[in-house]
Amino acid sequence: MKTGKLSNHLITALLIIGALVMLLPLYWVFAMAVRPRSEIFDMAAGFFPSRIGTDGFTKLFANYPVWNWIGNTAFVAVVSAALTVFFNLLAGYAFAKLTFWGRDVLFVIILSTIMIPIQVVLVPEFMVINWLHLLNSLWGVILPRCAEAFGIFMARQFMLSIPNELLEAARLDGANEFQIFQKVVLPLCKPLIAVLVVFAVVWRWNDFSWPLVVLTDQKNFMLQQGLNLLKGDPSQDWNSIMALAVICMVPMIVLFAFCQRFFVQGIAGSGLK
């Protein structure tokens, strides 16, 4: 028993140390955002700021259209997540519960696209978006990412665990496939939906390369493009750069904190390790 308690204490201590290591960069970003500018590169300044100031945030919002960036990023993240989750769930249901010619081959083809680097498809996607006259438009960022192979895979794996008897009973009651999907399958997929929402929002919120190609006007930038713009500024106000980094991080931390319970259940239910 004593050995078991010692092992538990050791595991707890290791987890605490690991958590502190993970939290250290987050703390340092916040400290750099509120630290006096004179202390940023002063090695003798200490681990904690001598005073907490908001100059970085004030200059950031005064010199750049940050509210536009936040609104653009939130719009892209929310709309993209809604569309992505909807299409991923429909595709996952089709691959898991419907029988049609070429189903398994098509699923393997979709799954194999995960191995294709995004840089390979940037030029073809750019040409399509240009043909649709969606350059420098938030819809040009949203539409090419309306379905993800990884999300389809997770949805299929999760829905395979749903008993076929439930679906057959609904069919006997006269329900069509979309009614079965809406009234039988979706209520059982809440953990999966939470996982897909978290993944989709985080991916869109932190997306950099594709919006950098599509968006050219500073007012249409997303937060990651704004952060890149600040980094390229000759003045390089590190207080403002780190303040924008804090703004980028906080919504994702809050989102994961609220969805953590469903997130763990959805990962476990999808069979991912």
Sequence and secondary structure as in RCSB ss.txt:
>XXXX:A:sequence
MKTGKLSNHLITALLIIGALVMLLPLYWVFAMAVRPRSEIFDMAAGFFPSRIGTDGFTKLFANYPVWNWIGNTAF
VAVVSAALTVFFNLLAGYAFAKLTFWGRDVLFVIILSTIMIPIQVVLVPEFMVINWLHLLNSLWGVILPRCAEAF
GIFMARQFMLSIPNELLEAARLDGANEFQIFQKVVLPLCKPLIAVLVVFAVVWRWNDFSWPLVVLTDQKNFMLQQ
GLNLLKGDPSQDWNSIMALAVICMVPMIVLFAFCQRFFVQGIAGSGLK
>XXXX:A:secstr
 HHHHHHHHHHHHHHHHHHHHHHHHHHHHHHHHHS GGGTT TTS SS SS   HHHHHHHHHS HHHHHHHHHH
HHHHHHHHHHHHHHHHHHHHHH   TTHHHHHHHHHHGGGS HHHHHHHHHHHHHHTT TTSHHHHHGGGS  HH
HHHHHHHHHTTS HHHHHHHHHTT  HHHHIIIIIGGGGHHHHHHHHHHHHHHHHT  HHHHHH  SGGG  HHH
HHHHHHHSTT  HHHHHHHHHHHHHHHHHHHHHHHHHHHHHHHHTT  
